[in-house]
Amino acid sequence: MTDEKIAIAAPQLGTEELDRIAAVLESGIIADGPEVRGFERAFADYCDADYGVATSNGTTALHAALHALGIGPGDRVLTTPFTFIATANAVAFTGAEVDFVDIDPRTYNIDPDALEARLRAGEQVDAVIAVHLYGLPADMTRLTELASTYDFLLIEDAAQAHGAEVDGQRVGSFGDAACFSFYPTKNMTTSEGGMITTTRDDVAERAARFIDHGRVSGYEHSEVGHNFRMTSISAAIGRVQLDRLPEFTRARQTNAARLTEYLEDAPVTTPYVPADRTHVFHQYTVQCDGVERDALKSYLDAKGIATGVYYPKPVHKQQPYAHMLVTAPVAEAAAAHVLSLPVHPGLREDDVARVGQTIAQYVEVVT
């Protein structure tokens, strides 16, 4: 029906997930346990990483990863201001200083040239968090080279990029650690949950200890930790979702390609994908150059098409960080012009057509 609401996101859950949950409930092991260990192993293998540490959500994954890497008071971490605030908050939780590097205007990810300029100027940089925004990997080739040259830790915030690749290598296998989110709107879900992947055994060991009260064994604790563990029920959902992730990704990429075709003549800039990268389209985000973004958003909403603005205010403009002197004009311009359209795997072909055709109709109305 043409008057049905088209959602901006729709978790794809079915009988397989229900059956797996039922099996966990029958086992009686519904907190941490073998199901979680199995999910950790499977997800690490999927990312071509050596270790996986499951957590309660993507924010706790970032916090635990930074702690496991030894980031704390006196350290300085650079990241993008064009991300969800959790990226910066995780740094603040450790007591380290966070600062921001402007973004590439085409990819919306951290600009390696801007980062390199600051490194050459001699700024203290102990770690960099590269966010793979909207499902498009950051330029990990350049960033890993810079990390090697300037000797800083490199962390991937892959919360939106499950299965994305750079030159055929999956995100989650670059740098010192990577962090994923399994929130319901993500490319796969565990209802809530997160994951750290790493090739470093010391990082995996310390992260696993930190998320479990600093536990070494039994009631032996070697440090102050948190309860950031994933439940067996969440892991059960995640194992099924991981099996389904390739089909979800294909659907997102197909929907994105069709949207790009529909918007070929529209006064918006469609997503840019560098030749060396695979985009998994957590979001299909256009830049409204020839139309007013908020007016287009309102028009689509009135037509029953949900959209999102990710993100309307860069992190350095948010109250906890507004005291900082940050120069990020590209991020600020993006925040004023980006609009994300439905691209999730629950869309039908006619839904995608309706989104594209409705934008075309709007353009005819206002021009």
Disulfide bonds with the S-S distance in Angstrom:
none
